Amino acid sequence: MHIVFLVHCFPVKGKATGGAANYVANMAKVMSANGHLVEVITESKEKEIFEWNKIIIHKICATRGFLDTGKRMPTYKKLLKNVSRSYWYNREVAKIHKEKKIDIIQSVNSYGLAFLRKKNIPYLVRLSDYPALWSGANRPEFDFNKCVASRRLDEEVQFIALKRADALIVPSVLVQRLIKDRIGIEPRLIESPVLIEDDNKVIFKENFESDQYFLTFSELNYRKEIHIIAKIVDQLLDQYPDMKYVVCGRDKLILYENKYIFVSELFKLHVTKNIDRFVFMGEISERSRMFSIIQNARFCILPTRVDNLPNTCLEAMALGKMVVSCTSDQGTSVEQLIIDGYNGLLSTIDDAESLYRKIIYAMQISEADRELIQNRAKERVKELTPEKTYIEMMNIYKETIEQFKHIHSK
């Protein structure tokens, strides 16, 4: 089968680039390992075609003229940027299809790549987010219900794109429910596979890894509650003078008190007394290096306002780490993975005191109880094997292709 994936960024050479990108990388590897011809179209500042792990990577300049500075972009500009993305991605699809027939396209829903899809190729979308909710959660103030009710034009285009797909899949019950309510189509639920591997067969050892440390690794934005974490670091390090706090993630601009500052600056404003025991690592490109940092952490603090079965939690749990995250009345999707007190801990979203108390509890439980929680965490994601996901995805691919043929043969 000839499968082409579309994704806005891709972790070539083991680089970590976020949930959707790592999901596509995992699936591309799984499909390629099972003998399928796999190509990936992804975004870049320069055009390039090369082979990586027997997967053909097409880098295209899909958003030329739309520089992402991290600052909020006007609605009309977001709309133009998304339409431009869809045009250039699907133009590349047409080129590939002309050279060798594509059996199926698998796209992420981010930015509405399916909006200008080619109608002569079966098209499946894997939902990576719920547009209005994700953009709203990245702002200082967050209201779940208001975000779900949003009808901004740039977001509406992404929902139109979903209706144009031949099939939809989603990893979380939360997003599955929201999409069904919004467009009247219920995506198929398939949880993401977990691939923990050492791409470069190198064991990394950071200068802090001989010490005990708390770890946060994620996108560094409001959705991932980085503003809440910043508030409690000093308090935690006061409480535990033998501990350090490590943060890994790309340093990016966020709106704070009516001006844009980098996340590293936000931490400097809040972590004043124990700055010598706070380690801001920035983005860790090598996945094997990141896995080493996770394995050596005391546990992982990964709060989120809303998510879609986050890879950070999956990876930490797969590596046998206890995770402290968040839930809410509406749900964050993390509760699909973690049962509070059983295989991890859940605090309340946007509540620094709640998160702080959960971390204190995690520090105070016995070693035997911590090991039990960590083993249960590992067991929860043990079932998310590449082999299982491969069978599920092949069934969906075949169904989608057959249905596509049936419709177009009339």
Long-range contacts (C-beta under 8 A, 24 or more apart in sequence): 1-31, 1-36, 1-37, 1-103, 1-104, 1-397, 2-36, 2-37, 2-39, 2-100, 2-101, 2-102, 2-103, 2-104, 3-31, 3-36, 3-37, 3-38, 3-39, 3-102, 3-103, 3-104, 3-105, 3-106, 3-397, 4-38, 4-39, 4-40, 4-41, 4-93, 4-96, 4-102, 4-104, 4-105, 4-106, 5-38, 5-39, 5-40, 5-41, 5-105, 5-106, 5-107, 6-40, 6-41, 6-42, 6-89, 6-93, 6-105, 6-106, 6-107, 6-108, 6-113, 7-40, 7-41, 7-42, 7-107, 7-108, 7-110, 8-42, 8-43, 8-85, 8-108, 8-110, 8-111, 8-113, 9-42, 9-43, 10-40, 10-42, 10-57, 11-287, 12-52, 12-57, 13-52, 13-199, 14-199, 14-200, 14-285, 14-286, 14-287, 14-288, 15-285, 15-286, 15-287, 16-283, 16-284, 16-285, 16-286, 16-287, 16-290, 18-219, 18-311, 19-128, 19-308, 19-310, 19-311, 19-312, 20-108, 20-110, 20-128, 20-129, 22-311, 23-108, 23-126, 23-128, 23-171, 23-192, 23-311, 24-106, 24-108, 26-192, 26-193, 26-194, 26-195, 26-386, 27-106, 27-193, 27-389, 27-393, 28-53, 28-55, 29-53, 29-55, 29-195, 29-386, 30-193, 30-195, 30-386, 30-389, 30-390, 30-393, 31-390, 31-393, 33-386, 34-390, 37-100, 39-96, 41-89, 41-92, 41-93, 41-96, 43-85, 58-92, 58-96, 60-88, 60-89, 60-92, 61-88, 62-88, 62-89, 63-88, 69-253, 70-252, 70-253, 70-254, 70-260, 71-253, 71-255, 71-260, 72-255, 75-152, 75-153, 75-154, 76-153, 76-154, 78-154, 79-153, 79-154, 79-157, 81-111, 82-111, 82-112, 82-115, 82-154, 82-157, 82-158, 83-112, 83-115, 83-116, 83-157, 85-111, 85-112, 85-113, 86-111, 86-112, 86-113, 86-114, 86-115, 86-116, 86-117, 86-161, 87-116, 89-113, 90-116, 90-117, 90-118, 93-118, 93-121, 94-118, 97-121, 103-397, 103-401, 104-397, 104-400, 104-401, 107-165, 109-158, 109-161, 109-162, 110-158, 111-158, 112-157, 112-158, 112-160, 112-161, 113-161, 114-161, 114-162, 114-164, 114-165, 115-157, 115-158, 115-160, 115-161, 115-164, 117-161, 117-164, 117-165, 122-166, 122-167, 122-400, 122-401, 122-404, 123-164, 123-165, 123-166, 123-167, 124-165, 124-166, 124-167, 124-168, 124-169, 124-396, 124-397, 124-400, 125-161, 125-162, 125-165, 125-167, 125-168, 125-169, 126-168, 126-169, 126-170, 126-171, 127-162, 127-168, 127-169, 127-170, 127-171, 127-175, 127-179, 127-187, 127-308, 128-308, 129-175, 129-308, 130-175, 130-178, 130-179, 130-182, 130-306, 130-308, 131-155, 131-158, 131-159, 133-178, 133-306, 134-223, 134-306, 137-222, 137-223, 137-305, 137-306, 138-221, 138-222, 138-223, 139-222, 139-255, 140-222, 140-227, 140-255, 140-256, 142-222, 142-305, 142-349, 142-350, 144-306, 144-328, 144-330, 145-330, 148-178, 148-182, 159-183, 166-400, 166-403, 166-404, 167-396, 167-399, 167-400, 167-403, 169-396, 170-308, 171-308, 171-309, 172-307, 172-308, 172-309, 172-333, 172-336, 173-331, 173-333, 173-336, 174-306, 174-308, 174-330, 174-331, 174-332, 174-333, 174-336, 175-308, 175-333, 188-396, 190-389, 190-392, 190-393, 190-396, 191-309, 191-384, 191-389, 192-309, 192-311, 192-314, 192-384, 192-389, 193-384, 193-385, 193-386, 193-388, 193-389, 194-314, 194-315, 194-318, 194-381, 194-384, 194-385, 195-386, 196-291, 196-315, 196-318, 196-319, 197-287, 197-288, 198-288, 198-291, 199-286, 199-287, 199-288, 200-286, 200-288, 201-288, 202-286, 202-288, 202-289, 203-292, 204-286, 204-288, 204-289, 204-292, 204-293, 205-292, 206-281, 206-292, 206-293, 206-296, 208-244, 208-246, 208-279, 209-292, 209-293, 209-296, 211-242, 211-243, 211-244, 212-240, 212-242, 212-243, 212-244, 212-298, 213-243, 213-244, 213-245, 213-246, 213-279, 213-296, 213-297, 213-298, 214-243, 214-244, 214-245, 214-246, 214-297, 214-298, 214-299, 214-301, 214-359, 215-246, 215-247, 215-248, 215-293, 215-294, 215-297, 215-298, 215-299, 215-300, 215-301, 216-245, 216-246, 216-247, 216-248, 216-249, 216-300, 216-301, 216-302, 217-247, 217-248, 217-249, 217-284, 217-290, 217-293, 217-294, 217-300, 217-302, 217-312, 218-248, 218-249, 218-302, 218-304, 218-310, 218-312, 219-249, 219-250, 220-247, 220-249, 220-250, 220-251, 220-252, 220-254, 220-263, 221-252, 221-254, 221-263, 222-254, 222-305, 223-304, 223-305, 223-306, 223-307, 224-302, 224-303, 224-304, 224-305, 225-303, 225-304, 225-305, 225-326, 225-349, 225-350, 225-355, 226-254, 226-263, 226-266, 227-254, 227-256, 227-266, 228-303, 228-350, 228-351, 228-352, 228-355, 229-301, 229-303, 229-355, 230-266, 230-267, 230-269, 230-270, 230-271, 231-270, 231-352, 232-352, 232-355, 232-356, 232-359, 233-267, 233-270, 233-271, 233-274, 233-278, 234-270, 234-271, 234-272, 234-273, 234-274, 235-356, 236-356, 236-359, 237-271, 237-273, 237-274, 237-277, 237-278, 238-273, 238-274, 239-360, 240-363, 243-277, 243-298, 244-277, 244-278, 244-279, 245-271, 245-277, 245-278, 245-279, 246-279, 246-281, 246-293, 246-297, 247-278, 247-279, 247-280, 247-281, 248-281, 248-282, 248-283, 248-284, 248-290, 248-293, 249-281, 249-282, 249-283, 250-282, 250-283, 251-280, 251-282, 251-283, 291-315, 291-319, 294-319, 294-321, 295-319, 295-320, 295-321, 297-321, 298-363, 299-323, 299-324, 299-362, 299-370, 300-324, 301-355, 301-359, 303-347, 303-349, 303-355, 304-332, 304-334, 304-349, 305-332, 305-349, 305-350, 306-330, 306-331, 306-332, 306-333, 307-332, 307-333, 307-334, 308-333, 309-333, 309-336, 309-337, 310-334, 313-337, 313-338, 313-344, 314-381, 314-384, 316-377, 317-343, 317-344, 317-377, 317-378, 317-380, 317-381, 318-378, 318-381, 318-382, 319-378, 320-374, 320-375, 320-377, 320-378, 321-374, 321-377, 322-362, 322-370, 322-373, 322-374, 322-377, 323-377, 324-355, 324-358, 324-359, 324-362, 326-355, 337-380, 337-381, 338-377, 338-380, 341-373, 342-373, 342-376, 343-373, 343-376, 343-377, 343-379, 343-380, 344-373, 344-377
